[in-house]
Amino acid sequence: MNKIAMTAGAMLVAVSATGQNAGFKTTTGIFDAEALEALGRVSAPAVSPDGKTALFGISYENLEENNSNNDLYLLDLTKNGTAPQRITDTPKSEGGAVWYAGGSRIAFLYPDADGNMQMWTMNADGTDRVQASEHPGGISGFLLSPDETKIVVIGNVKYSRDAADLYPDLPKATGRVIEDLMYKHWDEWVKEIPHPFIGSFDGAKVSALQDIMADEPYEAPMKPFGGIESFAWHPDSKTLVYVSRKKTGLEYAISTNSDLYAYNLETRQTVNLTEGMLGYDTMPAFSPDGSSLAWLSMEHDGYESDRNRLFILDWNTKEKRELTTEWDYTIDEFAWAPDAKSIYFVAAKDGVIPVFSIDLKTCAVRQLTDVCADFTTLAPIGKDKVLTMKHSMLRPNELALITLKGKKAPVLSELTDVNGPIFAQLDMPAVEKRMVPTTDGKEMLVWVVLPPKFDAAKKYPAILYCQGGPQQAVSQFWSFRWNLALMASHGYIMIAPNRRGLPGFGSEWNAQISKDYPGQNMQDYLSAVDYMKKESYVDGARIGATGASYGGFSIYYLAGIHNHRFAALLAHAGIFNMEAQYLETEEMWFANWDMGGAYWEKDNKAAQRTFANSPHRLVDKWDTPIMISHGEYDYRILSSQGEMAFNAAKLRGIPAEMVIFPDENHWILKPQNAMLWQRLFFRWFDRWLKPEE
């Protein structure tokens, strides 16, 4: 493994003086919820065609107005220490910004006069803003062809039927006519689905947009998370590759089998490039010379947390080849090197998310970063540089540059310090890595976050953090709600285990949790707590536990088995009743894979074990105060799950509190709701874990 050199001085530039946090002054020196909300949020950069300038966004939340706003900035990559230049200052957010016209102009998303998102263009200095598209209902993304004469935009088309479609004489009837599954998804009733529209672009205006999937009842990109990364133009601008799962209703609900489709603009013919590949196929990207197409592929249908493998397809022969047969980790995103001889990618490995490269001929993988941080977004510059973003448990995203030095260790340079003036006022926690023995004879990486000015001679309360997903990495992640540094700054020792079922430790470790929710991963949680209780500075009588989604399920389950380890619990958006969840959720592939099947399948041992160990069956053993939160727009895990858990606790005489957000989904996103949640979070744990205060 390469050790990486770090240059953090000359190129580090603070830009917050231009942002909404310029006037932030702490009164306590503590990283609190107010400081968290004041932080600027850096978005993915785009590199100018000449490789000299980075275009990126910084958004700030406005607590009073209960919204956020993203503005665009330019950073000169040729001059160390140059401050970023702000080029937009508008009431609404600019997003999805890219360069065109040789870097003289920028295209971006911005609302029109009716509030619909459209494509706009402007000069590279932010002047001469003009609206370029006028698509009915707006667009959610766009991608210019390499020759910049064509464009694909993402627009919505009608999907479901309502009463007026059946009976026009009942125009005010509100009934939804439902005939199959997937009638709602994540946080919406599915009334529209996204389609790709291809049109012309003359450098100023978008015209002649045509739906290339007209009359097809399929999503492209796939909801709820698919975006413009689901599309790739061939360098000759004659073919568009897109991602779609061409299924509906029940078939859609039980399958993750998406494919890559090539649409020829001249013949208007569509070809399935990945037919017979059964799992998710996503993120297509052509090599710079157009000779190969790379993409990420999962092997199994119905397993959404399967290992993401890196495949390439020879564009002439259509021969497919996996590059990562010897790489037992899942890839998050990738980018072609300009010489097309290698591909850069990021993947969770050993508790962090580094940047790697893989040689196309030898398939040899090289780790390019070796710091205690995660990386996201890859924008190669020439033959020896990669622009990226770096974050950790202690700092949010900042721009960084990796410079390759042949066989020598790459050099990592931090380019921005957007929130430096805020962090300069604060005492921040410290993060430690522990290797904890598990009950089955293995070792588990556990991140321990210690409060600011930690004193080992004192006693501290602690909180176990239970990850959601269930298969999402507990790496050096930064969250604007589940922020471990914020929790530690409030005086808690945070315990964050990489328990079974998390990526970064091989496929076996990641897959173990499937069909075994109440099994080894629960023992891993308890092993981490028991290990930390041995430390003299941990008050074993004042330990709490918290988590969301699968983490919320974990809290409900641990409530029945923890054997007095915890003094207080908090669950957000968790599964309480597995039988109800099986029929309430929408993505049935998830339920079938993780739970093992339906609860009425009496001969299905995996399913029967899952449902027999549902948290709601352990309520008679609950004895610990519990707080519950949920969003009513959460159709992944309905708020009724939280309501059932709260009712059960109250009926058992257990101290309980619940907060329901009627306008939030699986996440708490609105600034004032997020602030409320943080205040209630600490009010609850302080009540039970800091009673003397």
N, C-alpha and C positions, 0 to 999 in steps of 0.2 A: 504494500500500500504506500502511495506517495504521501509524504509529509508536505504540507503546503505552506508556502511563505505568505505572510499577511502584510500588506502595506495599508495602514489605516490612517495615515497622517495627511499627506499632501493633497490627496484627491477627495478627502471627506469634506462635504459642504452642507451646511445647515441652510434650509430654505424656509423654515417655518415662519420667519418674519413676514413673509408674503401671505401667510395663510390666516385662517380664522383663529388659530391658537396663539397668535402673536402676543396677545395681552394676558395669557394665562399666567397666574401667579399662585403658587401653592401657599397655603397658610400652615400646613402641617409638615411638609417634607416627605409625606407618605404618598405612595402610588395608590390613589383611591379612585372611586368610580368617576369623579369629576375629571381627574387627570386622564383617565382612560377615554372618556368621551371627547376630550379636547384634542386627542391625537389625530394627525393627518394620516390618511390611508392611501398608500402609493399603489397605483395600478400598473399593469404590465406595459413595458416599453416597446416601442417600435423604432427600429434603426433606419435612418435615412439611407437612400440608395448609395451615397458615397461613403457610408460608414462613419461619418463624422459627428452625427447628432442623434441624440435619443429623444423621442417624443413619448411623454408619459403623463399620467393624471395624478392629481392629489385631491382627495375628497375630504370634506370636514362635515361633521354633524352639527346641526343647529338645534339645541335642546328646546329653545323657546318656540321655534317654528315647527318642531317635530319632523324635520326632514334632513336631507344631506345634499351636498352639492359638490360636483367634481369639475375641476378646471384643468386645463392642459398646460404643460410646461415643456420647455426644450432644455436639454443639457448638452453642452459642447464636450464631446468625448476626446478632443485633441488637446485640450488645455487643462492640466491638473489644477483643481481648486476653483474652477470657474463656477459661479453661482448659476443655478437654473433660472431660465427666463420664463416668466408667466406670460402666456399669450392669449388666455381667455379669462374673462371676469364677467360672467353672465348669471342671470337668475336661476337658470336650469343647468343640468349637468350635460357636458359633452362626454361622449363615450365612443369606444370602438374606433379610435383614431388611427389612420394609416397615411403613409406618404404616397404621392403620385406625381406625375409630371416631372420626373427627375429630381424630386425633392423640393420643387418650388411651391407645391400646394399640398394641402392636407384635406382628406375626406373624413367625416366623422358623423356620429348620430346626435341628433338634437331635436327637441319637439317643434312641431309646426304651430301655427296660430290656434289650431284646434286641440293641441295637446298630444297629437299623434307623433310618434318618433319617425323621423325621416333622415335621409342622408343629406348632409350639407357639405360645402367645400369652402376653403378659405386659403389665403396666402400663408406661407410658412411662418410669417410673423403675426398671424392672427387677423390681418386686415382682409377686406373684400369678402365678407361672409355672404354666401348665397345658398338658398335651398335648391338641392339638385334633384330630389325625388318627390313625387306627389302620389304615392301609392295609397289607395283607399284603406283606411284603418291603420296605416302606418306600417313600419317594418321593425324587426328586432335585431337585424344584422345585415351586413353586406360584404361582398368579396369581389374586388376588381380582378378582371382577367390579366394575365401577364402583359398583354399588349395594350391594356387599359382602354380597349374599345368596347368591352362587354362587362356585364356585371351580373352577379346573382344576389338577390335579396331574399330575406326570410319574411314572408307575409302569412297571415292567417286565412284559412278558408272555413266555411261553415261545416260542422260535423254532425251534431245531434239534431233530433227533431223536437219541436215543442208542439203544444196543442194547436197553435195557429197554423202549423204546417198541415195538420190533419183536418182541422175544421176552421177554415178561414172566417167563418161567421162568429168565432169566439176569440177575437183579437186580444182581449184582456185576460184570458185564461192563463194561469201561470204554471200549469202542470207540465212536467218534463216526461216525455214518453220514452221509456227505457226498455230495451229488448235484449240487451246483452251486457256483459261485464265491461269494466273500465269506463263506467259512466262518470266517475270522478277520479282525480289523480292528484296526489300530494295536497294541494290547497285550492282546487277549483273543480267545479262541475265542468266536464269536458263538452263545451259548446263549439269550440273552434280548435283546429289543429294547424301546425305550421307546414307550409309548402315552400319549395324553392321556385322563385320567379327569375327567369333570365331575360335581360334586356340589353339595350345599347347605352353606351356612355360616350359623349363627345368631349369630355373634359369639363363640361359645365352642367349638363342636364342628363338625367336618366330617362329613357323613353322605351316604348314598345315592350313592356314587361309581360312575359307569358309564363303561365304556370306549367312547368314541365312534368308535373304529376297530376294534371287536370283529371278530375273524375276518379282519382285513386284515393281511397279512404285511409291513407297511411300518413304517418308523421315523418317529416324530414325538415329539420333535425328531430331527434327523439326527445320527447318531454320526460322529465321536467328540466334536465340540466344541459341538454344538447344545445350547441350554438354554432357559430360560424366555423369552428374547428371541425365540424362535420362535413366540410366541403373542401375540395382541392381542384384547382385548375391545372390542366396539363400546360407545360410551358409554351406549347403552340397555340394556346387559347381556343382550341377546337373541341376539347372534351372537358366536361365537368364530372368529377367523381363525388358522390354524396352518400351519406349514411342513412339507412332507413330500416326499420323493422316492419316489413310489409305483412302485418297481421292486424286483426281487429278483434274486439270482443274477448270471448273466452280464450281464443288462440293467443291473442296478445297478452292476456293476463297471466298466462302460465309459461311464457317463453322470453328468453333474453337473446334469441337468435336474430341479431341484426346482420345486415350485409352491406357491402360496398357496391354501388351501382355506377356505371359509367354511361353518361349521356352524351351522345355525339350531336353537336349543334348543327352539323350539315345534314345528316341523315335523320335526325330526331329519333334515333333508336337508342334503347337503353339495354345494357348488358349487365347481368349479375356477375361480379368478379370473384365473389367468395362463396358461391353456392356450395353447399355441403359442409361448410365450416359452421359449427352449431352454436357457438357462444356469441358474445358481443364482438363485433368487428367495428372499430371506431378510429377516428383521428387519421384519415388518409393524408399523405403528403408526398408529392412528387420530388424526385431528386432534381437538382438544378438543371441537369441536361435532359430530363424527361425520360431517361432510359428505364427508371425503376419507380415503383410506387411502394412506399412503406406505410404500415398501419399497425395498430394494436389489436390483438385478437385473444379472446378467451376461448378455452377448449370446450367447456360444458354448457349445454343449454339449461337455463334456469338457475345458474350459479353466478350471481352478479358480483361476487367478490373473488372470483377465480383469478389465477395469475394472468396478468396482462403480458402476453408474449409479443415480441417485435418480429413482424414478418415483412418481407419485401417480395414484390412481384415484378418479374421482367416484363416490361411493357410490350415488347415485341413477341416473345414466346408465350407469355402468360404463365410461365413457370413460377410457382410459389416456393419460398424458402424461409424457414424460421432461423433467425440469427441468435436466439437466446435459449437454445436447447440445453446449454450448460449453465444457464443463469437462473437460479432458483428464487428469484424475487420478482415482484410485480412492478411494471413500469407505469409511471404516472403520465409523462408527456415526453416528447422527443423533438429533435430538429436535425435536419440534414446539415452536415458540414459542407461548406461551399464547393469543395473538390469532389464531393459525392463518394469519397473513399471511406468515410466513417459517419456515424450518427451519434449525436449527443443525446443524453436522456437523464431523467431524474427518477429515482426509485428509493423507497424506504429500505434501509439496511442498518441493522444494529442500533436502532433507536434514533436515527437521524435520516434526513433525505438529502444525500449528496448529489453532485453532478458526475456523470460517467460518460465515457465514450466507448463505442464498440466498432471494431474494424470489420468492414464488410467481407473481406477475404478470409481472415483467420477467425473471426468472431471473438477475438480477444477483447475483454472488458478492462478498461482502465478507469480507476477512480480519480477524478480531477479535483475534488475538494475533500479536505480532511479536517474540518472544524466542527465544533459543537453547534450546528445550525442546520436549518432546512433551506432548500432552494426551490424556486419555482419560476417558470418562464425561461425559455432559452432563445436567444437571438444572436446567432453567429455573426461575426464581423470579420470578413477576410479569412485568411488561413489560420490565424493564431489567436483569435479573441472570441469570447462569448459573453454577451451582456445577459444578466440574469437578475433575479431578486433574491435577497437573503433575509431570513427572519429567524428568531429563536423564541424561547419562552420569556425572554426579557426585553425583546425589541420587535416591533412589527416590521413589515417589508421595507427594505431600502434597495436602491439600485446598487449592483456590484458588477465587477468585470473580472473575468477569468482570462489570464494571458498565458498561452501555452509556450513552453520553453523547450521544445523538442523532447528529449528523454529526461530532461531535468524536471523538477517539481514545478507545476504551474504556480502562478502568482495570483492571488486574489486581492483585488483592490476595492474598497468600499467607496462608492461614488457620491452618495447622498447621506445626509443626516437630517431628514425632514423634521424629526421630533427632538433633535438634540437640545434645544433650549428648554423643553419641558423636562426631559430626563436629567438635565444638569441640575435641576432643583430638587431632585428626588433621591432618597436612599432606596436602592433597589434590592430585591432578594438575591440569594445565591442558589445556583442549581448544582446538585451533586448526582452522580451516577452510582447506583448500587447494584450489585449482582446478588440476587436473593435465591436461596435454595427453594425448590418447589417440592410438593408432597410426592411427586413421582420421580424424584432423583435428578431433575434438571436444574438449570439456572435461568433466572428471569431478570431482565434489565428493569430496574425501577428508578424513575426519576424522582428525586427528593428536592423540593423547593423550600429553602429555609428563609425565615423572615429577615427583614433588614436588621442590621446590627445584631445578628444572631449571637447569643451567648450560651455556650454549651453548659454553663453552670446553672442555667435557669430551666424551668419546666414550661413547656409549650403545649397547647392543645393541637390536635392534628386532624386532618380531613383526608380520607381516602377518595381519590378521584376515579370514577368508573367510566371508561370510554364507551361511546356509542358506536353505531355502525351496523352490526357489531364488529366489523373488520376494517376499522380505520386506525391508522398508525398513531400511537402515542410517541410522537417524535418530538423534535424541538418546535412544536407548533405554537402559533400565536393565535389567540381567539379574542374577539372583542366582547365576548360574554363569558365563556368558560375560560377565564384567564387565570392561570395558576399563579402568575406573579402578583396579580391583584389580590388573590386570596391569601397568599403568603404575606403580602404587605399588611394585611389586616391582622397579622399576629398568629397565623396558623402555619404549621408545618404541613406541606402538601405531599401526599404519597401518590404517585402516578405509575402504576405497574403496566408493563407491556405483557399483560396476561395472555393466555392462550387465545387464539383467534385474532391476532393482530399481525399485519404485514411487517416485513423487515427481518424475519428470522427463519425464512424458508417456508415452502408450501405446506409442509406437514404441520408446523406450528400454527400457520394461518388457518388451515382447514379444520383443525381439531374441534373448533367450537360448533361447527355445523351438526345439527341433530343432537347437540349435547349442551344446550344452554345451561342446565343446572349442574354441569359436571366439573371438569378439571379447571375451567377458568374461574369458577367460584372459589375453588380451593386456592388458586393463585392469588386472588384478592386477599384471602385470609392469611396466606403465607406472608404477603407484603406487610400487612398490618402487624402480625405477630413479630416479624423481624424488626420493624421500627419500634415496637413497644419495648424492646430490649435496650434501646438507647436511653440513657439517663435523663436526657432533656425532653423526652416525650412523656406527657402525662397520660398514662394508660387509661385513666378514668374519664378523660375528656377527648375522645376520638369520635369524629363524625364520618359520614360517608355521603357522597353525592354523585349524580350522573344524569345524563339525558338520553332519551331514546332507548337503545339497548342498555345504556347506563342506568336509565330509569327502571327498566326491568330488573337490572342487577340490584338496585336498592330495594325494590319490593321483595325480591327473592332473599337477599341477605337479611332482611328484616325478620325472616322466619328461621334463619339458621345461624346467626352470628354469635349466639351464646354469650351475650353481654359484652361483646367487644366494642359496640358503638353506643354513644350517649345521645346521638341525634342523627336524623336522616333527612335527605332532601332529594326528591325525584321529580324530574321534568320529562314530560311526554313519554312516559314509560308504559310498557305492557304489563298489565296487572292480571288479566284473565286471558289465558292463551286460547281457550276455546272461542271466546268472543272475538279475540283478535284475528283468528283464522278466517272468520266470516265478515269481519268489519273492514279489513284492509283491502287495498285494491291490487297491488302487485302480487298476485298469487304465486308467481315463481319464487318469490322471496319466502313466503310462508311454507311452500312445499319443500323447498331445499333446506331451510334452516330448522323447521319443525319436524320434518321427516314425512309429512303428509297430513291427511285430514284426521280429525279426532274420531270419526266414525269408522275408520279402517281398523277394526279390532285385531286383525292379524298382523298389523304393521307395528313391529316392536319399537322401532325408533319413534314413531309418532305417539304411541301409547306412553312411552317413557316421558316424552316431552310434556304431554298434556297432564299426566299424573303428577308432574312436578311444577305445575303452574303456580305462580306466587299466591293466587287467591286461595289455594288450598292450604296455605301455611298461615293464614291470618290468626288462627287460634294460638300460634306461637309468637305473635307480634307483642312486643313489650316496650318499644322505643318511640319517643316522640318523632313525628314525621311531618314534613312539609311537602306539598304537592303543587306543581304548576303545569299548565297545559294551555294550548291555543285552540280555539274553537274551529279555526280553519285548517286544523291538522287532520287530513283525511288518510294519512299514512298510519297514524295511531290515534284513534278518535279520543276526544276529550272525555268521553264516557269512561275510558279506562282509568283516568285520574280520578274522576268523580266516584267510581266504584271503590277505589282504594281509600279515598278520603272517608266515604260513608262507612266502610268496614272499620277503619281506625276509630272513628267516633263511636260506632256501635260497640266496639270493644273497650271503650273508655280510655283510649290512648290519646294523649295530647296531639292534636293535628291542626294544621292550617292549610288552606288551599287558595291559590290565586288562579283564576281563569281569565285569559285574554281573549275577548270576543273578536278581535280584529287581527290576530296573529296565527301563523301556521305552525309548522314543526319547530320553527325558530322564533325568537322574540327579536324583531327587526326594527320597529319604530323607536326612535331615540328615547322618548319619554317612557315607553314601556320597558325598554332596556334598563334605563336608570331605576325605574320602580323595581324591576326584578333584582337588580344588584342590591338595592337597599333592603328589600325583603329577605334576600339571601343571607346577608350579614346580620340582620336583626334576628333571624331565626337561629343561626348557629351561635351567635353571641349569647342568646338567651340560655342555651343549654350547655355550651362549652366554656363560657366565660361568666358563670353566674355571679362571681364576686364583683364583677365590674358593673 
